Amino acid sequence: MPLFRGELGVAALHMLFSIITLGLWQIIVAFLYNRQYMTRMFMTGWVLADSEGNNEMAAQRLGVVLPKRGRK
């Protein structure tokens, strides 16, 4: 089950769209799914955990705002 990342409902919806569009949906969703998945992860409390520079670059590309961290 780890292939679906706990999103069986989304997988079923994608399968339905793939059947209706004769597979064309898979070409479209290849460009959209990862961004949608990351947005859902951020909404449930996930945070970026890389270097500060990489986090800022990823946040900019994903269109999210990182919380300000206090400096010691």
Backbone bond lengths (Angstrom), bond angles and torsions (degrees), N, CA, C in turn:
res aa  C-N    CA-C-N  psi(-1)  N-CA   C-N-CA  omega(-1)  CA-C   N-CA-C  phi
1 M - - - 1.435 - - 1.532 114.52 -
2 P 1.326 121.67 -16.04 1.457 118.79 -177.06 1.530 113.49 -63.23
3 L 1.314 117.50 -14.64 1.457 120.18 178.49 1.517 112.40 -62.51
4 F 1.305 118.57 -32.38 1.456 122.04 -176.69 1.520 113.10 -91.21
5 R 1.337 118.34 -3.44 1.465 123.33 178.23 1.526 112.16 54.41
6 G 1.313 117.10 32.86 1.456 120.47 178.78 1.516 113.70 73.25
7 E 1.305 118.20 20.98 1.455 121.90 -177.14 1.525 110.63 -121.42
8 L 1.300 116.35 59.06 1.463 120.25 -178.77 1.526 111.98 -65.07
9 G 1.311 118.13 -34.48 1.466 121.12 177.89 1.525 111.26 -63.53
10 V 1.326 116.10 -42.46 1.465 120.63 178.36 1.531 109.50 -66.05
11 A 1.321 116.94 -40.32 1.467 120.71 178.68 1.532 110.97 -62.38
12 A 1.326 116.45 -41.50 1.472 119.77 178.90 1.528 110.85 -65.10
13 L 1.316 117.01 -40.23 1.456 121.31 177.94 1.532 110.66 -63.90
14 H 1.322 116.67 -42.71 1.465 120.51 177.95 1.522 111.04 -63.75
15 M 1.315 117.22 -38.74 1.464 119.79 178.31 1.532 110.42 -64.29
16 L 1.327 116.55 -42.76 1.457 120.48 178.28 1.531 110.80 -59.56
17 F 1.339 116.74 -48.17 1.463 120.27 179.37 1.529 111.41 -63.44
18 S 1.330 117.14 -35.31 1.465 120.43 178.55 1.522 111.24 -65.40
19 I 1.315 116.39 -40.11 1.470 120.38 179.08 1.528 110.40 -66.96
20 I 1.329 116.25 -44.51 1.468 120.81 -178.51 1.523 111.50 -64.22
21 T 1.358 117.18 -40.45 1.463 120.79 -175.86 1.522 112.75 -95.75
22 L 1.333 117.75 10.01 1.472 123.09 -179.58 1.533 112.51 55.24
23 G 1.323 116.32 38.66 1.456 122.03 174.83 1.518 115.20 93.69
24 L 1.316 118.79 -12.41 1.463 121.39 179.85 1.529 111.11 -60.11
25 W 1.315 116.65 -33.38 1.473 121.59 179.43 1.527 111.50 -56.52
26 Q 1.313 119.13 -35.08 1.461 121.85 -178.01 1.524 111.62 -64.39
27 I 1.315 117.58 -32.90 1.464 120.54 177.12 1.527 109.63 -68.32
28 I 1.302 116.95 -41.93 1.465 121.70 -179.42 1.523 110.91 -68.62
29 V 1.320 117.04 -47.45 1.466 121.21 -174.76 1.537 111.82 -69.04
30 A 1.310 117.70 -22.31 1.468 120.28 177.81 1.530 110.95 -58.82
31 F 1.319 117.03 -29.48 1.455 120.83 -179.13 1.529 112.87 -92.14
32 L 1.307 118.28 -14.22 1.462 121.62 -173.35 1.528 114.89 -108.37
33 Y 1.322 118.56 -31.33 1.464 121.47 -167.21 1.522 113.50 -62.14
34 N 1.320 119.49 -47.44 1.464 120.34 -175.06 1.518 112.18 -61.26
35 R 1.323 117.51 -39.52 1.464 119.76 178.08 1.530 110.65 -65.86
36 Q 1.325 117.18 -42.60 1.461 120.53 178.40 1.527 110.57 -62.56
37 Y 1.324 116.81 -42.24 1.463 121.36 -179.84 1.537 110.50 -63.03
38 M 1.336 116.96 -46.05 1.465 119.88 -179.46 1.527 110.80 -64.33
39 T 1.317 117.86 -37.93 1.463 120.61 177.25 1.519 110.51 -61.50
40 R 1.333 117.29 -43.39 1.467 120.33 177.98 1.528 111.08 -63.98
41 M 1.323 117.79 -36.85 1.466 120.93 179.03 1.536 110.61 -65.01
42 F 1.336 116.88 -44.66 1.467 119.99 178.74 1.512 111.25 -62.55
43 M 1.319 117.25 -36.33 1.466 120.74 -179.27 1.522 111.92 -68.83
44 T 1.344 117.24 -22.57 1.464 119.93 179.40 1.525 112.34 -98.33
45 G 1.354 116.83 10.21 1.456 118.95 173.20 1.512 116.65 106.80
46 W 1.300 119.50 0.63 1.463 121.35 177.93 1.523 109.48 -69.83
47 V 1.331 116.28 150.59 1.461 121.79 177.84 1.519 109.42 -131.44
48 L 1.311 116.77 157.12 1.455 121.74 175.49 1.522 108.50 -75.69
49 A 1.334 117.05 139.82 1.466 119.71 -175.52 1.518 111.88 -133.06
50 D 1.331 116.86 50.93 1.456 121.64 177.56 1.527 107.28 -118.00
51 S 1.313 117.63 -164.18 1.460 119.55 177.17 1.533 109.01 -67.02
52 E 1.301 116.57 159.65 1.466 120.75 -176.42 1.532 111.59 -58.91
53 G 1.324 117.06 -41.23 1.465 120.80 179.63 1.518 112.32 -64.38
54 N 1.341 116.51 -44.34 1.468 120.24 178.65 1.526 111.37 -66.13
55 N 1.328 116.52 -38.51 1.469 120.43 178.07 1.526 111.08 -62.28
56 E 1.338 116.57 -42.95 1.461 120.24 -179.85 1.530 110.85 -65.18
57 M 1.339 117.17 -41.49 1.458 120.76 179.01 1.529 110.81 -64.41
58 A 1.326 117.18 -43.78 1.466 121.15 179.61 1.519 110.79 -65.11
59 A 1.323 116.90 -42.40 1.461 120.70 179.91 1.523 110.74 -63.05
60 Q 1.325 116.66 -40.18 1.459 120.45 178.90 1.530 110.60 -64.19
61 R 1.324 117.60 -44.55 1.462 120.82 -179.63 1.518 112.62 -68.56
62 L 1.333 116.74 -31.68 1.463 120.52 179.12 1.522 112.30 -85.19
63 G 1.322 116.46 -14.18 1.465 119.88 -179.91 1.514 113.17 76.44
64 V 1.340 116.66 33.89 1.464 120.55 177.91 1.521 109.25 -115.30
65 V 1.317 116.19 159.55 1.457 122.22 179.11 1.519 107.57 -106.45
66 L 1.323 116.30 125.31 1.456 120.67 178.44 1.529 109.66 -81.78
67 P 1.339 116.61 142.51 1.471 119.04 175.47 1.521 109.82 -67.79
68 K 1.314 116.57 144.57 1.469 121.59 178.60 1.516 108.78 -73.29
69 R 1.324 115.70 134.89 1.470 120.95 178.38 1.529 108.63 -105.37
70 G 1.309 115.26 139.47 1.462 119.89 176.35 1.512 111.10 -72.94
71 R 1.302 117.69 141.74 1.476 122.37 179.80 1.525 108.97 -97.07
72 K 1.334 114.99 142.68 1.470 119.86 179.06 1.498 109.97 -98.58
